[in-house]
Amino acid sequence: MPQTYNLTIMNQIGKYILAASALAISTSALSQNTYSGYFLDDYNYRFEMNPAFGNSRNMVSFPALGNVNLAMRGNLNMSDVLYKRDGKTVLFTNAAVSATEVMRKISEINRVGAAPKIDLLAGGFSMWDGYNTVAISLRGDMEAKVPRDFFALAKEGITNRTYDIHDMQGYAEAYAQIAFNHSREIWEVPGLRVGAALKFLIGLGNIDIRLDEARLDLGTDSWRARSNGNVYASVKGFSFKHDTYSPVDGTPYEYVSGGDFDDFSTPNGFGLGLDLGAEYVWNDFRLSAAVLDLGFIRWGQTQWASTDGTREFDTDAYIFNMDNDASNSLNKEFDRLCDGAAKLYQMKEMTPLSSRTHALGATLNFGIDYTLPAYRDLHFGLLSSTRINGPYTWTQARLSANIKAFDVLSAGANVVVGSYMIGFGWILNLNVPYFNLFVGMDHTMGKFSKQMIPVTSNAEFNFGINFPF
Amino acid sequence: MKRHYTKYAAPLAALALTGCIDDGYDLSNIDTSSELTFKDLILPVNIDDVELSDVVDLNDNSKIKVMEIDGKKAYVITDKGALSSDPIKVDRFSSKGAATDWDQVRFSSASGSGKLEYPVSQTLSFSFGNIDKAIVSAETVDCEPASLDIIIDASASGVPEGTTMRGISMIVTPGLSITSMPEGCAYDPDYGIMMVDQASFGSDGRIIIPLHFNAVNLVKATARFDDSSRTITVNSKIWLNEATVLAADGSELPSEINAAMKTDISDINVTAFSGELNYPLQGHGLDIPPINLDYFPYFFSEPGTDLKLVNPQLYMSLDNPLWQSYATIESGVEMVANRYDGTTATYSAEDMLSVGNALQDERQNFVLSPKEPKGADVPEDYRRMLQHVQFTSLQDVLSGGRVPYSIDVRLKDPRAFQRSVSGFSLGTVYKGIEGTYEFFAPMTLKNGEDGSQIIYHTHRTGWKSDIAKFTIDSLKIEADVYSTIPLGGYLIATPVDSEGKLMDVNLEGAQVDAKAFDQHVTVTASGVITDLNGIDFIAIIRPGNREETLGPDQKIELKNIRIKANGKYATDL
């Protein structure tokens, strides 16, 4: 029956995507930008969101704990994929979960991602008529996209229509970064402050899974499927795993069934990045704009698996014969049909690429901060952030209220809305002489699974210890 | 202080989180059982044309062959062979020589002559024995030279030599074909009257009157045929009615002449006969090997199948080695169907085969069939001078609850026969009859209420295990049927589960007409199908209105097949 080959395709692709999602979910590590602190006084890492921002004091971070983030984002939540039924955790495809309940939660494009970043060591100091920072970081970026049609195919009941799931993609990347940031006032324009950061990037690894074409046309006259996909893996020591497939007719052949690598710890590329930012103070308003991660990264040896063009499958090509001894008997022709369907997802290993270059995902931040004239310790901010990263582009707007109390404590609360749903964030920043501690959540976490993975995909926990002086 | 902060930072964070753990989400133990549904899903399927040759599985040993009839390939049951009988020989028979007793013959003599005082009567009996059973009756027999001697002995009376007997009037055995007799004798075979002008006594005082013959008309001789003892007995009266004895010149006769008379007949060795011949032909060569239907194609062999053929034909070709004797070779023909249940059914031709003498040494061709076949359909070897013999019941030779495993072809009471054979040579070995036979039965099935029916049952299992994971709540199959097969049928399909049991669901509605053209067929399932591992289907097939011969190239095409289903597929991802 044809659903078996539909499912086979779905099984393989879904496994890749769910693995990527799980990876994203489970990676849940380390710092990325704490947007709740963008407008917060004395938050020492504002410069990472706008290089024009400087700190009032010199500082040095606690090694590896200066800016800790547990962060993930997305509009595809664990609770959209996993459900609780009769004391068990089940998949959304379980019979006990209704299609209405599942599809109500599924968007047209469903995404989950994480952008972990760890500042191994950071420091800031005033010099050269401005403020300077040096930060050594490890950065990662993981994204997965699953189109609604994937869930519709799996859950709503297969019908005679077209299912286009070419938007199903996965992506993971890690690199080390050494950033030099300088910001200064532009005395010629009072209120204007500008900054820039130059980043030297050492690529650790990149895996890019793309389905350029994945389409099922389940017509009433014939069923057709097309696929065209590529997997690029620029990770030192990475190798594809192979399985052998033995078709009914023809010679057995190998296909890519997975990959093997130890970790993303061996350099395999280099790149450059640039951050630019500006802030303008006008009366009670502080206007800011920044573009981050303008640059590229050039990966070295890249393993490549591909369908090598578009693969097609058409049920019209299969004619069954009721005679058990015929070359196209029911069983033999069904085997042949499964072989044809299998080719849709079986990639072959191509000649490795010697290099592969792509642009970094740039981030645009635009902010307006308004200080309440009647109580100048209170100010409100509106921040628009957009990450431009091809199919993984996201945007959000965050409205915050920030207050400074007793000169040692600043706090902020905010509401965020964007590509990854609506959330609530907050931050507390304790800044005493020689010690700074901050804790916050850009997206306040809800529940966790037993394995401490957030049930919703929007969850961030920010924490850091630094030593201002 | 710094240390305190750093020391408790992580536990504080953990503490903040532990109150929000939902045990219902356990990623280490995810139940991946899944169910994928399909709704009114139409699956287009292509099925190869089904030719009759795909279903009718011919074995090399099968008696069903593919032959060409009217330019088309056709299935024909065919078997042929030769037959022959043992040589034909009707044994000779004979009678032993016989004689009457001596009877007194008195002559009263006077003046040199003596007249017979009174007639003398004798009975001469002789009998032919060991008459071949093929001889039903004999009218005349030809024989080796034989003789009937009449002896009158007057030696006791001292009749001198040279004395003659004149004017002898006798009645002897009638029906003799005299080849020689003494001069002056006259013999009437119809009544046996014999007149002898003159006969002389020899020196031994005897007169012998020999009648040489080489045939006997047994009718005239009033012979009696005894079938039980296989003998022909002739009891004939010998009369001496008149005779005069005359003395020779210069001699005198005794006053009384007392003589004695005896009649002898020699051995009669019969060499031929004329009469009624009924010679049963025998020999193992007449035992026609049964038509073995062990390897009959499965399609036609299922219990419940009842095949009635429109015009099966049995061709026979026989010669007549006795044509010169005007004997006819005759035989009845019957066919016996031997069935698997141990019973038999016998079918006999209404008329007999009869080979006369018109063709002389050539063979006579016969076709035994319900209807006389067209010239073009007749095998070439049998076209000349073909004679049709009605054999209506041959249509049913394959009929019954199941095709028989063999059919015997028997010649019933084959014989060489002639009510009035003439001069049939006895002891001559004639060659036996020789002939050929060919059973030629095109698979043209009889239609109608008492027509043919084929029950075709097939049980297929061992489908892919993935299929068993489907639960089909409703199923509808539609197709457009094009058929060149002159058979129509009704199909009932029943799904089979993984234990090999038939489900309590039927797929009904598949009624296909004979030679359907663009017939739309819809099949629906009567219930839910689960754990599907195969299918069992029974087809009840009957010929259409036009009776056509089945052939391997006939086919059925299913176009625009659409399977519409609702259901689900259970699996574990």
Interface residues (C-beta under 8 A of the other chain):
Chain A: M1 P2 Q3 T4 L7 N11 G14 A22 F62 L65 M78 S79 L82 K84 R85 G87 K88 T89 V90 L91 T93 N94 A95 A99 A154 K155 E156 G157 I158 T159 N160 L218 G219 T220 D221 S222 W223 T315 D316 Y318 I319 F320 N321 M322 D323 N324 A326 N328 L330 N331 F334 Y434 F435 L437 V439 M445 G446 K447 F448 S449 K450 Q451 M452 I453 V455 F461 F463 I465 F467
Chain B: M1 K2 Y5 T6 A9 A13 L17 C20 I21 D22 D23 G24 Y25 D26 L27 S28 N29 I30 D31 T32 S33 S34 E35 L36 T37 F38 K39 D40 L41 I42 L43 P44 V45 N46 I47 D48 V50 D54 V55 R460 G462 W463 K464 D466 I467 F470 R562 K568 Y569 A570 T571 L573
